[in-house]
Amino acid sequence: MTALPPILRPWAMQLSLFPDDLALTLGPHVARLSAALGGLRPRGEAEGGEPQGYDGLTRRGPFDRLLVSEWLWALDTPDELVRRAAFGELSFLKPAFRQPQGARRTVVLLDAGPDQLGLPRIAHLALLIVLARRAEAAGAAFIWGALQSSPESATHSGLEVPSLLKWLEARSIEPASARHLAAWREALELQQAPGDAWLVGAARLSRLAGAEGMSRVEVSEPMEPGAHRLTVDVRPASQVARSVVLELPPPDDCIRLLRNPFERRTVAPVWTRKDRRLTHFAFSGDGRRILMHHSDGSVAAMAVPHSPRATVPKPRRVQVPGGQHVIAVGWRYSGGLLVLARQGNDYVMHGQVRTSSGFRKVHYQVASEVERPESLPGMQSLPLVSWQEPNGQEHLWLKDAQDGLFHLPPPGRDGVSSLLRVDEKVSALAEVLSKPVYVTRPQAGGTGRAIIARLGVLGEAAPRMIPLNARHGEAYFGYSPSGGHAYAGLLVVRHQEENWRLFLDMGVTQVVVPSAYRVVGAVQPPAPSPPGVLALDPDRRTFHFFSEQAPRTLVAATDEVVQAAASHGQPVFGWLTKTGELVLWDLMEQTVLYRAVPESTS
């Protein structure tokens, strides 16, 4: 889940059961109720029990348990020993005692009757989180249930989604009675000494026979026009009562908390026009934008939503004129969308290129057909990445369908530049750490040919070539918040048929992916999972994650996947189905981030 504020981290395990937005909604109530309840004091030395060795150090005790090292003061400086004793600075061995395990438990009985139906149950839910964590911190068992339910079938231990859902469904029209309480006291053996036992409900529970000796939490809803809060009175059996007022969340969130607080919100689909069907997509060079290509020849760039609850950004769209064919598309953080289109034998850039004198429109020419980048109609457009010199001159690079790497230098005063082939057998191109980087396949044959893959770093006087010990060369750049390669970030390169190598800051990790699976990227799921490889199942619907650990399934598409890609700029990957549905999946929250559906489908 999304990182919680520091004040809520003690309850991170319990709050992780809920979607992030509801966890943050319940969090303040949990913190306030926890302060009112206080901690469950572990049974200590004063409670007696069977001696069982020693358990650490203490500042008090008889001198027969004084640490041997402390007696050195008596031999060396007796006055210092007296002073330390007077000020409580001496260290003694602390004895440990074996405690009866059956007595270390917290019991919570909640009223599910008409007195507490509706909003008061939100306070009950927060109280369960507090008391479960409180018992866990003291090493006590946690047992709970609804008063109106049968102890034989509705006694829950621990806090889990199935038990909470069962409790939410245990609403009753029958008020809590002494008969209900007596059944629970007998089943849980609370007759003699209730211990840390709590009754949660209305104030009337205190008048039930059998409630004596039990701690209580009284939840009430003020009968005031427009009031949207709860009053919670905490009345421990042997401590001073405390009162807390909880301001309730918006009505929609209250409904979710009372019906099914564990259901993840689904992202509303974005409908695409029938005449603008999505044909393919790609992530931008920096991995922060998604570039979408439509059947009408238009290209759109959209910021990837930062969460499922974020407003869907408005795409920026470019429609090339008739007679032009889109060759490459890219996005600059400072400069926006660039679309390179072929017009006859030359190329025109839609979107202005930065020069030392400002932004300019550019036309590109090729010296010969050999220097022309290959991209056929209907195929995925080529990736276009950018790098800017300190003087403001912008350089562009693209990788064509034949794995050639082309350089688009800054234009001259006439606004004309050249397309130059600078390398071949390039398997991947991206922008990492503000510099264009690429991977070349091994070039077997001929003197001086590389027999292993290489990493090229552009944006310098001459490309820096770094050997990569991989003999196949198919490569993908991926996202990793830390621990990636110094120049490439998270990088996976195929070494053999089923053997892939992850290049990290601490060395190389081997990952085996069966040949029937189609690798689509490198990803870093939430910690403690290691980085690994994202692959599409032979069924062409299910995505799997392969790493040093056992393979696991991530998500399944609704239809056959025709294209998939992972971003190297954020923990997101996407897929396009045969029906034209585009989905972006958030690896951190394990949920759909964005969904675009053609109008012709339902």
N, C-alpha and C positions, 0 to 999 in steps of 0.2 A: 504494500500500500504506500501511498504518498507519505513522506516523512511527517511525523506528528510534531507539534510544538513541544519544546522541552518539558513543559509542565504536564503533558499528557503521556509521556513515554513510559511511566510505570505501568500504565494500563494498555500498552501497545498490543500485547497478545490478545486481550479480551476485545479491544476495539477493532482488531484486524478481522473479526467475524463480519463486520458491517462494511458496506461501500464507503469509500473515503469521505464523501460529503456527509453521510449520516454519522460517521465516526467523529468528524469534527463538530457536528451538531450536538451529539451526546457528550462530547468531551468536557465542556465547561460544567455541565451538571454533575458529571462523575467527579471532577476535581472538588467541587463545592461540597458534595455529599461525603466524600472521603475525609475532608477536613472536619466535618461535623461528627462523623462516626469515630474517628481516631483509629489507631492501630490495635491489633489483637496482640496483647502482651503474651509472649511465649512463656510457658511454665518455667519458672526459674528455680534457683537454689532454695529460696524460702519456702517453696511448696513441698519440699522433701522428696522422697522417692528412694529407690535403691541406688547407692553410690556406684558410679561407673567411670572411674578414672578422673582425668582432668580435661577441662574445656577452655583453654586459653588463659589469659591473665586478667587480674582485677586489681584495683587500688586498695582494696580492703581485705582483711583476713587475719587470722591468728599468725603469730610469728613462726609457728612450726611449718607454715606453708610459704614462708618468705623465700624468694628466689635465692639460690646459693650465691649468685653474683652480687646480690644486695648486701650480704654479710661481709663483703670486702670493705664496705664503709666502716664497719666496726673495728676492723683490724688496722685500717689506714687512717681514717679521720672520723672518730666516734661522734664528734659534734655534728658532722654533716649527716650521719645516720639519724641522730635525734631530730635535726631540722627537717629532713625529708619525711620522717614519720609524722611530725607535727603538721606538715602541710599536705599530707596525703600523696606523696610522690613515690612511695615505695611500691614494688610490684610483687603480687602474691599469685600463687597458682589458684585458678578457679576450678572448684570441683564440679564434676558433671554427675547428673542423676538420671537413671532410667525412669522414664515417665510412662504411665499406662497409655498405650496408643489410642484406646477407645475413647479417652476423654478429650483428645485433641481434635475437635471438629467444630465447625460452624453450621448451624441448622437455620434455615430461612423458610418460613411459611407465609405465603402471600395470599391475600384475600382476592379471589377472582369473581366475587359476587357483584350485585348491582351497586353497592356502595362505591366500588372502585372501577367500574367499567368506564371506558373512554380515556380521557387524558391522564388520570392518575396512574395508569399503567405505564406511561412513559417514565415516571419517577421510579416505578417498580423495576423497570428495565435497567435504568442507571444504577439503582441500588444493587441489583444482582451483579453488575460488573464490579462495583466497589467491594462488595462483600466477598466475591470470589477471589479477587486479587489480595484482599486483606487476609483471607485464610491461607492462600498460597504463600504469602510472605512470612507467616508464622509457622508454616509447615503443618497446618491443620487440614483435615478433610473438609470438603464443602458439600453439604447435602441440602436440597431445597425441593419445594413443590408447591402446588396450589392447594389451599385449605379444603376446598370443596371436592377435590379429586381423591380417589382411593390411594392410600399409601402403597398398596401392593403393586399398582400399575403406574403411579405417577411420581415416584421418588427418583429424583435426578441427582447425580453426583458430577461435579464439574460443570463447566459452561460450554455447551456445544450448540450448533445450529439446530439439529433435530430436536433436542430437548426444549430449546427456546420456542421453536415453532409449535411444539405440542402444548407448551404453556400458553402461548397466545391464543390457541384454539380452545383452551379450557375455560372460556367464559361461562358463567352460570347465573341463572336468575334467582338462585337460592342464597340468601344471606349466610355468612359464616356463623356457625353455631358452636356451642360447647361440645356437641356430639362430634363435629368435624375435628376440633382440637384434641378431644380425648382419643380419637382414633390415631392421630399422628403421634401423640405422646406415647401411646402404647407401642406403636410400631417402631418408633425410634428410641424407645426406652428413656423417655424424658421425665419419668415420674419423680424420681428422687432428686436429681440435680440437673436442671436444664442446661447448665453450662452456658456456652455462647449461642443461645437460641433467640431468634428474632421473629416477631409477629409484624407483618407489614400490611397495613390497611387503614380503615377509618378508626377514629378514637373509640368507637364502641367495642373494639376488640379487647380493650383493657378490662371490660366488665364481664367477660366470659369466664366461666369456671375453668380453672386450669391455666389461666394466663399469668397467675402470680409467679414471680421469679423470672419471667421472661422479659428480655429487652423488646422494645417496640419502636416502630417507625410509623408515624401517623401522617397520612397523605390526604390533603383536602384541597378542593377547588373553590376559590372565593366566589361567592354568589353576587358578583357585581357586574353591571352592564359593561361590556367591552373588555373585561378582565381576561387576560390570556396568560395565566401563570398558575403555579401550584405552590402551596405551602407545605413544607415537610418538617415535622417535629420529630427529632431523634431523641428517644428516651431510653438510654441504657439502663440496665437493671441496677447498677451500683454507681452511676455517675450523674452529673448534672445534665439536665435536658438542654438541647440546643435546637434552634429553629433556622430553617433555610427557605428562602423564596427562590423558586426556579422560574425564570422567564421562558416561556415555551417557544419553540421554533415556529416558522410560518405554517399555516394550515396544511399545505401539501406535504411538508415533511412530517407533520404529526400523523397524517393518514398513513404514510409509508411506514412509520415506526409502529403503528398499531396493527397494520395488516400483514406486511411482510418486510421487515427492515433489512433483510438479507438479499433482496432482489436487486440486481444491478440495473440501473437505468439504461434502456436501449437508446441508441442515437437515432433521432428522426432522420429518415432518408432524404437526400436531396434528389429531386426528380430532374432528369435531363430530357431535353426535347427530342422528339422522334427524329428530326432532321439533323440532330447534332449528337449522334451516337458516339460514345467513347470508343476509339479504336485501339489505343495503347496509352501508356503513361510512363513516366520516369521521374526519378528524384533529381533535383538540381545538383550542380557540381558541389555545393556545400552541404547538400542533404537536408536543407531547411525548407525547401519548397517542393511541391509536387507539380509536375508539368504534364498537362493533359492534352491529348490530341483527339480531335473529333472528325467525324465523317464528312463534315462540310469544309474541311481543310483548315479550320481555325485551330489555334493553339492557346491554351490558358495556363496561367501560373497562379497557384494558390498557396498561401502559407499553411503549413500543417497545423491543425488545431492543437493547442497545448494540453487539452484534456477533453474527455467526453462531454463535459458540461459547458465548454466554451462555445461562444457564438461562432458559427461557421463563417470563416473569412470570405469576402467577396473576391472571386478570381479576377485577374487582369487578363483580358483576352486580346489576341491579335488575329485578324483575318487577312491573309495575304491576297493580293489582287489575282484575278484570273490570269492564267498563263505562267504563274510561278508555282514552284514545287518546294515545299519545306524540306530542308536538308538537315539542319541542326538547330537545337533550342538550348538556351541556357538562362540562368538568372544570376545577377550580381546583387550582393547586399546593398551596395551603393551604385545604383544605375538601372535596376529593374530588369525587365524581360528583354532578351535578345533572340531574334528569330532569323536564321540564315536561310534564304530561299534562292533557288536557281532560276535564272531568267535567261533563257537562251544558252549561250556559252559562258556567261558571266554569273556572278552571284551578288545579291543585294542583301544588306543587313537591315532588318526592321528593328528599330531601336538604335539609339545613338551610342557610339563608341567614344570613350573618354580619350582626349588628347591633352597635350600640355597647354593648348589654347582653349580648351573647353570640349563639350560634346559635339560630335560630328556624325553625319550619315556617311556610310562607306560602301563602295562597290569593290568587289574582289575579282581578280582575274587569275587564270591559270596559264602557265607557259606551254603546257602540252596536255594531252589526254591522260598521260601517265600521272600527272600531278592532280588529277581531278578526284575528289572524294566520291566514293561509291555509296549511293543510297537510292533504292528503288521505290517507286510508289507502292504504298500499302505496307512497307516495312517500318519498323520503329525508327524514329528520327535519331540523329546522332547526338551524343552529349557534347555540350559546349561549356568550357570552363574559362575563367578569366583570371588574370593577374595584372596588377598595376605597379609600374615603376615608381620610385620616389618622386620623379618629375611629373607624374600624372599620365604618362603614356600607358595605354591599356593594351595588353597582349591577350590573344585568344587562342585556344587549342581545341581541336575536335578529333575524335576517333571515328573512322568510317566503317562501313560494313565489311570491308576486307582487312580490318585490323591495322590500317595505316594511321599514323599520327600526323596531323596537319597543323601548321602554325599560321595564324592570321596576324601579321604584324600591324602596328599602328599605321594609319593612312598618311599619305603625303598631303601637301597643301591642296592638291586637286581632289582629295577625298577618295583616292584610288589606292588599293593595296593588292598584295599577291597572296595566293594560297600556296603554301610550301609544304611538301612532304618532308618530315624530319626523322621519322622512324617507322618501323614496320613490325608486324606480329605483336601488336599491342592488344592485350586482353582486357585491360581495365584502365579507366581514367577518372579522376576525381580531384576535388580540391580538399586538401587536408592541411590544417594549421596555416591557412591563408596562402598556400602554395599549390599549384597543380602538380600532381604526382601520377605516375602510370606504371604499369607492369608489362614487361615484354615476355613472350614465350621463348623457350630455348630455340636457337637457330642452328640446327644440326647441319653439318656439311660445310666444307671449306675451311681454310686455315684461319684461325683467329675467331671462329664462330663460337658464340656462347652456348654451352651445353646445359646451363641452368637458367632459370628465370632471373630477371633483373628488375630492380625498382629504380625508376627515373624520377628525379626531382627537378622540376622546371622553375623558372623565375630567377635563374642565376646566369652569369656570363656564359657558362656552358652547362648542359644538363649533368647533374651528379648521378652516376650510375652505381647502384649498390647491389651486390650479388645476393640472390635469394636461393637457398639450397632446396630447389624444387624443380623437377625435371619434366613437368608437363606444362605448367604455366597459366592455366585458367585461373583467374583471380577475381576476388571480390573485396572491396573495402567495406568495413562495418563500423558500427558505433560501439565505443567503450568509454566510460567516464574516466578511466585510468588504466594503466598497465599495458597500453598499446605500444606498437613499434614507434621508435623515436621520430620517424619521418612519415610513416604511413598510418598511424593509429592502429586500429584493429584490422588486420589483413590476413586473409586465408587464400592459399595458393595450392592448387592440386599438384601432388608429387607423382602419384601413380593412379591407376584406374580407380581404386577405392580409398586411397590414402591422401588426406588433405593435411596441410601444415598451417597452423596458426602462428603468425609471427608477432611476438609480444616483447615487452621491454626486458623481460628476464630470460628470453630464449625462445625456443620453438616447441609447440605442442602438437602432437600427432592426433588426428581425428579420423576415424574410419566411417565412411558413408557408403552403404551398399550401392552398387552401380545402377540398380533399378530406380533409385531416388534421383531427383533433379535438384542440385544445389542452386539456391537462389540468393544466398548472401551469408554474411557473417554477423552474428548478433551477440549481445551481452545481456541476458536476462537479469532480473534483480538479484542482488547478493543474497545468499552465498553461492549462487550458481556460477560456475566458471564460464568464460566466453566459449562459443562454439559455432556450429554451422547450422544454418537454416536450410531445410530441404523439403521438397514436395514429394509426397507419397506417390507410388505408381498409380493409385486410384485417381490422381490429378485433382484431389480435393483437400487432402489432409496435410497439414504442415507439421514437421517433426523437428526436434532440436537434438543435435548430436554433439557430444563433448567428451571429456575424459570420463564423465559419469555415464550411467545408463541412459539410453535414448528415451525421450519422452515426447508426447504429443502436445502441441501448442493449441491448435484451433483447426476447424474444418470449414471449408467454404460451402456455400449453398448449391453450387453447381461446378462443373468442370472448369478448372483454372487454365486460362490460355497465356497468362503472363503474371509474373510475380517478381518483386524486387524489395530489397531492404535498404533503408536509409543509413548512411554512415555519419549523419550529423545529429541523429536523435534515435531513441529506442523505439522505432516504428518500422513496420514493413507493410506492404500492400499487395493486393492481388486483383486481377481483372478476370471475370468469369466469361464463359461462353455466351451468356445472356446479356453481357454488357454491364454487369454490376461491378462497381469499383469499391473496395473496402480497404480502409487503413486500420491496422491493429496495433494497439499500444502494448508493448511488452511489459512496461512497468505496472500498469493497472490491469493487464490481462483482459482487455475489453475492446470493443469496436470504438474507434476514434472518429471515423468519418465513413459515410456510406452514400454512394450515388447510384441511383437506379433509373434505367430508361423508363419512359412513360408507358411503353407498350407492355411492361411487366407489372405484376401486382406484388 
